[in-house]
Amino acid sequence: MSNIAAIIRNIFVRNKSESIVTVLQKNMTAPTAAKTALQHPSIRNRIVIAGQLLPDFSQFAFTQTNVNEIWSTLADIVYLNDVILLLIVSFSTIPIARLIHRIWLATPQTGDDKKQGNEGDTSTENRFPGSFTFSVAQSISHIAKITIIVYVIDCVIVVLYGAGVKFVVSDRDLSVKAAKILYSTYMALRLIQFKRYLIGHAVNRDPDKLEKVIIVDKIMDTIVYAYLALHILNTLKIEVSFLSSLFAFGGMGTLIFSLASKDLAVLVVSGLALNVTEKFRTGDQIRLGDSTQGTVEKMGWLYTEIRLGDDVIVKLPNSQLSGQRMSNLSRLSKSQVFQTLRIRYEDIDKVEALNADILAEIKESCPLAITDGTRPFRATWREFKDDHLEIGVDTHYNTKPACNVYWDNRQKVLQAISRAAKKNNITFARPKYHIVDQTYES
């Protein structure tokens, strides 16, 4: 207890140039034997925190002299008029711009707005956040707020420097670096916001290009953020040579990395090509060269998911999609129904009447049929076969293929062919199979 009382007494009677931490260091020393033991190299090397806190924090001590110096420096660098001006610009620019927009720049109210009274003013307020006036006022306000932040950083640097904190770089360089990083980050974010504003207008003019615009938006975001990161690293003077060391594995390591990333790069490039060229979009029904047909469920950077007719989801690599023939059935406006008929040789004299009746029945029952000559609309005797005559019915229609309307129309075509055959008392020839009896003698 006597030691504690002595320490408290020494704190109150200390010199003005001494801090409380200094007094504590002088009075809270370890006994001589313990102090000698702690100074032994084998023990000192094992100590991380014990006995180190007070010496480390002593450099941050605030004495009366330090406080006076800090206050004097702040009084020299801080101008009250600057601070007041920045505060006014920061928090009054947008209200003033709203008032100007309401009085001079707003669209005059119509007769209906005047009858509704305050509702016209409400519509004017709703238009202000998306106006050019608001964008300019918001930018000015944000720049002023960033300037206030830089002002505060300058003051903090002065306080820390006066407290004895030693910076790796000069205090002026630290303030300049902070200002560059803040302003550069803000300009990058504003650039991204302006880019998306332009993209929004482009999508409004042509909504079909939404997916292509999304890809372009992501690529541009990546470029802006990458440039911002490099600018910050350059401002902080951070060496990026470690990136070179990361990939400098040697000859064999580089070869392994190249081979491992080859397929991934091909998938990514193929996915980017599919999205940019817009061969198909999500929801389109496509048919591939290998007879795969289904609806596009999801388009990714590496794979594309296709839902088949039995609701099975097939995930195909983008490199495989970009390298084969493809038909986008959703973008077609016309379709074809082609049928091959097998007629018996006994009905050879009825073929001409049958063909005419088939076309007449199709034209009557299928209003979507194209009969103006721009597409084939015919039923013709094509060939002599071994056991039948072959007739081809080739007709086209104003409907997309592989949709409900198409399948309903196709059924009507088959029914029309059946009615024409019954009208002419024609029975279609059935395929003949030859069974060969092979007897083997032992």
Secondary structure, DSSP 8 states (H G I E B T S, - for coil): -HHHHHHHHHHHTS-TTS-HHHHHHHHS---HHHHHHHTSHHHHTT-SSTTTHHHHHGGG---HHHHHHHHHHHHHH--HHHHHHHHHHHHHHHHHHHHHIIIIIS----HHHHHHTHHHHHHHHHHGGGSHHHHHHHHHHHHHHHHHHHHHHHHHHHHHHHTT---SS-HHHHHHHHHHHHHHHHHHHHHHHHHHHHHHHHHHH-GGGHHHHHHHHHHHHHHHHHHHHHHHHHHTT---HHHHHHH---HHHHHHHHHHHHHHHHHHHHHHHHHHHTS--TT-EEEETTS-EEEEEEE-SSEEEEEETTS-EEEEEHHHHHTS-EEEGGG---EEEEEEEEE-GGGGGGHHHHHHHHHHHHHHH-TTB--SSSS--EEEEEEE-SSSEEEEEEEEESS-TTSHHHHHHHHHHHHHHHHHHHHTT--B--------------
